Amino acid sequence: MSLAILTTSHRPDFQTFVRLHESVVRHTDPAVRHIVAVPGMDVSLFESIGSSRLDVVSEREVLPRRFLSTTGLARIPRIPRGFRVAAVNATRPWPPIRGWILQQMVKLAVVPELGVDVALIIDSDVLLVRPLEESAFRNSDGVVRLYRLPDGITPQMRRHRAQRDKALELLGVDAMETDSPDYIAGIVSWDPPLVRDMLTRIEETTGRRWQDVVGSSLDFSEFITYGTYVMTLADPARRAFIGTRSYSHSHWGTTPLTMGTATEFVDALPSDDLAVHVQSNSSTDEAVLRFIAERAADK
């Protein structure tokens, strides 16, 4: 059995990524590789970490040449984060590709080529705090764990609902799941061959290359699309290992944590969670993030 960890990141998240990688080295087997995919202009920065456990991949290496990076423009401070353009598809320039969509495309491109049994997708804003074993994500029959939270998508979660509808559209299936499950978490495990099969299905359904389809999507979630594929189209045997716990103690939303709320957050860490996750959109101060890392290390 083999496991690799994939993170997509960029220069603004460098400090949080360094903490994540240090926690990966501390809490995983030495054979586990950590792959980070970043914009081409950020490769040298991430290589400066100088870790023997880290492989730095340029986004340009995994995406077709027709996708032209606009990362420099995307970093203009006055542009709202949600509207920053990361790339343009030269053959279909509208709509331009936002950063969070491009990162999803990179994940989907990299995972099928990893040559491992389990791919763990962990974002930069996650921090491992306890030992991570492959057995938590792949059972003795070789089935990779699928995180699935029944009724996790509520009527108020408009973006999640749009992403679910997009997944059904791209996969060409009806709404066969009646409990509106959520598949998004701080740590997500994927079966690489199933990711490859899912991308093939998208191309068969749409008649277009999957990169073009995803790149032109305004509402898309790689996690929801993968989970929907597994539950509706994959061999039923590949659904034999489903978990409703994310293993990640998360702070979602846009409200920044303070020293006080950060203390409460870490102290509420369940004893069997493997990580803490403070969503980058919360704009939590760097000093508070360092405090969380130090306090969580003592749990």
C-alpha positions in Angstrom: 0.0 0.0 0.0 1.1 3.6 -0.6 -0.1 7.1 0.2 0.8 10.5 -1.0 -0.4 14.0 0.1 -1.3 16.7 -2.4 -1.6 20.3 -1.6 -2.2 23.2 -4.0 -0.8 26.5 -2.7 0.7 29.8 -3.8 2.9 32.6 -2.4 0.3 34.3 -0.2 -0.2 31.0 1.7 3.5 30.2 2.0 3.8 30.5 5.8 0.8 28.4 6.5 2.0 25.8 4.0 5.4 25.6 5.7 3.6 24.8 9.0 1.5 22.2 7.2 4.6 20.5 5.7 6.4 20.5 9.0 3.4 18.7 10.5 3.3 16.2 7.6 7.0 15.3 8.2 6.2 15.0 12.0 3.1 12.9 11.8 3.4 10.7 8.7 5.6 7.7 7.7 8.9 8.7 6.1 7.7 7.0 2.9 4.8 9.4 2.5 5.5 12.0 -0.2 4.1 15.5 0.1 3.5 17.1 -3.3 2.7 20.8 -3.6 1.5 22.3 -6.9 2.0 26.0 -7.3 2.1 28.7 -10.0 5.2 28.7 -12.0 6.4 32.0 -10.6 6.2 30.5 -7.0 8.2 27.3 -7.7 11.6 28.7 -6.5 10.0 30.0 -3.2 8.5 26.6 -2.3 11.7 24.8 -3.3 13.6 27.0 -0.9 11.9 24.9 1.9 14.6 22.4 1.1 12.7 19.3 2.4 13.6 15.8 1.2 9.9 14.9 1.7 8.6 17.6 -0.5 8.1 17.6 -4.3 7.2 21.0 -5.9 5.2 20.9 -9.1 4.5 23.8 -11.4 0.9 24.2 -12.5 2.2 24.7 -16.0 3.6 21.1 -16.0 0.1 19.6 -15.5 -2.2 21.8 -17.5 -2.5 22.1 -21.3 -0.6 24.9 -22.9 -3.8 26.6 -23.9 -4.3 27.7 -20.3 -2.3 30.9 -19.9 -1.4 32.0 -16.4 -2.4 35.4 -15.2 -1.2 34.9 -11.7 0.6 38.2 -11.6 -2.6 40.1 -12.4 -4.5 38.0 -9.9 -2.3 39.4 -7.1 -3.3 43.0 -7.6 -4.5 43.9 -4.0 -7.5 46.0 -4.9 -9.2 43.1 -6.8 -11.6 41.2 -4.5 -10.3 37.7 -3.8 -13.3 35.9 -5.3 -12.9 37.7 -8.6 -9.2 37.4 -9.2 -8.4 35.7 -12.4 -5.7 33.0 -12.4 -5.7 31.9 -16.0 -7.3 32.2 -19.4 -8.1 29.4 -21.8 -6.8 30.7 -25.1 -9.3 28.6 -27.0 -12.3 29.7 -24.9 -11.3 32.9 -23.0 -14.7 33.6 -21.4 -15.2 33.1 -18.6 -11.7 33.5 -17.3 -10.5 31.0 -14.7 -10.5 32.0 -11.1 -7.8 30.8 -8.7 -9.9 28.4 -6.8 -11.2 26.8 -10.0 -7.6 26.5 -11.3 -6.4 24.8 -8.1 -9.2 22.2 -8.5 -8.1 21.5 -12.0 -4.6 21.0 -10.8 -5.7 18.5 -8.2 -7.7 16.6 -10.8 -4.7 16.5 -13.2 -2.1 15.5 -10.6 -3.9 12.7 -8.7 -4.3 10.2 -11.5 -0.5 10.4 -12.2 0.7 9.9 -8.6 1.0 6.1 -8.8 -0.2 5.5 -5.3 -3.1 3.7 -3.7 -4.4 6.7 -1.8 -4.2 10.4 -2.5 -4.9 12.7 0.4 -6.0 16.2 -0.5 -5.0 18.6 2.2 -5.1 22.4 1.8 -2.5 24.8 3.1 -4.7 26.0 5.9 -4.7 22.6 7.5 -2.3 21.4 10.2 -1.8 17.8 11.2 -1.7 17.4 15.0 -1.7 13.6 15.4 -0.1 10.6 13.6 -1.8 9.9 10.2 -1.9 6.2 9.2 -2.9 4.9 5.8 -5.2 2.4 7.4 -7.5 5.3 8.3 -8.1 5.9 4.6 -7.9 2.5 3.0 -9.3 -0.7 4.4 -8.0 -4.3 4.2 -9.9 -4.9 1.0 -8.2 -2.0 -0.7 -11.2 0.4 -0.7 -10.3 4.0 -0.3 -12.4 5.9 2.3 -15.0 8.3 1.1 -15.9 11.2 3.4 -19.7 11.6 3.1 -21.8 13.7 5.4 -25.5 12.9 5.0 -27.7 16.0 4.8 -24.6 18.1 4.9 -25.9 20.4 2.2 -28.8 22.4 3.6 -31.2 24.6 1.7 -29.4 27.7 2.9 -26.1 26.5 1.3 -26.7 28.0 -2.1 -23.2 27.6 -3.5 -23.0 23.9 -2.3 -26.3 23.3 -4.0 -25.1 24.8 -7.2 -22.0 22.7 -7.1 -24.0 19.6 -6.5 -26.3 20.4 -9.5 -23.2 21.0 -11.6 -21.8 17.7 -10.6 -25.0 15.9 -11.6 -25.0 17.8 -14.9 -21.3 17.0 -15.8 -21.7 13.3 -14.8 -25.0 13.0 -16.7 -26.9 11.5 -13.8 -30.2 12.3 -12.1 -30.4 13.4 -8.4 -30.1 9.8 -7.1 -28.9 10.9 -3.6 -31.9 11.9 -1.6 -30.1 13.0 1.5 -28.1 16.0 0.1 -24.7 14.8 1.3 -21.6 17.0 1.6 -18.2 15.7 0.5 -16.0 18.8 1.4 -13.6 18.5 4.3 -10.1 19.6 5.4 -8.7 16.2 4.7 -10.2 14.2 1.7 -9.0 10.8 0.5 -9.3 9.9 -3.2 -8.8 6.7 -5.2 -6.6 7.8 -8.2 -8.1 5.3 -10.7 -11.6 6.5 -9.7 -10.6 10.1 -10.4 -9.4 9.1 -13.8 -12.7 7.3 -14.5 -14.6 10.3 -13.3 -12.8 12.6 -15.7 -13.4 10.2 -18.6 -17.1 10.2 -17.7 -17.2 14.0 -17.8 -15.6 14.0 -21.3 -18.1 11.4 -22.5 -21.1 13.3 -21.1 -20.0 16.7 -22.4 -18.1 15.8 -25.5 -15.3 18.2 -24.4 -12.0 17.9 -22.7 -12.5 17.8 -18.9 -10.1 20.7 -18.5 -12.2 22.9 -20.7 -15.4 21.9 -19.0 -14.1 22.5 -15.4 -12.2 25.7 -16.4 -15.4 27.3 -17.8 -17.5 26.4 -14.7 -18.5 29.1 -12.3 -19.8 26.7 -9.7 -17.8 23.5 -9.4 -16.5 21.4 -6.5 -13.9 18.7 -7.1 -14.9 17.0 -3.8 -18.7 17.1 -4.5 -18.2 15.9 -8.1 -15.9 13.0 -7.0 -18.2 11.9 -4.1 -21.2 12.1 -6.4 -19.4 9.9 -9.0 -18.4 7.3 -6.5 -21.9 7.1 -5.1 -23.8 7.0 -8.4 -21.5 5.6 -11.1 -18.6 3.7 -9.6 -18.6 0.0 -8.9 -20.7 -0.5 -5.7 -17.7 -2.3 -4.1 -15.8 1.0 -4.1 -18.4 2.4 -1.7 -17.6 -0.1 1.1 -15.6 2.3 3.2 -17.6 5.5 3.9 -17.0 7.8 6.9 -19.1 10.7 8.2 -16.2 12.2 10.2 -13.8 14.5 8.4 -10.8 13.9 10.9 -10.3 17.6 10.7 -11.4 20.1 13.4 -12.4 23.0 11.2 -13.2 26.7 11.5 -15.2 27.7 8.5 -16.4 31.0 7.3 -15.1 34.6 7.1 -14.9 35.5 10.8 -11.3 35.7 12.0 -10.3 33.9 15.2 -8.9 36.0 18.0 -6.6 34.7 20.7 -9.6 34.0 22.9 -11.7 32.2 20.3 -8.6 30.4 19.1 -8.1 29.0 22.6 -11.7 27.8 22.7 -11.3 26.4 19.2 -8.2 24.3 20.0 -9.5 23.2 23.4 -12.6 21.7 21.6 -10.4 19.5 19.4 -11.9 16.0 19.5 -9.5 13.3 20.8 -9.6 11.3 17.6 -9.3 14.1 15.0 -6.0 14.3 13.1 -5.9 17.9 12.1 -7.0 21.5 12.8 -8.2 23.6 9.9 -8.7 27.4 9.9 -10.1 28.4 6.6 -7.9 30.9 4.9 -11.0 33.0 4.0 -11.3 33.8 7.7 -8.3 36.2 7.4 -7.2 35.1 10.9 -4.0 37.0 11.9 -0.7 35.2 11.4 0.2 35.5 15.1 -3.1 33.8 16.0 -2.4 31.0 13.5 1.1 30.4 15.1 -0.6 30.3 18.5 -3.1 27.7 17.3 -0.2 25.6 15.9 1.7 25.7 19.2 -1.4 25.1 21.4 -2.6 22.2 19.2 0.9 20.6 19.3 0.4 20.2 23.1 -2.9 18.5 22.9 
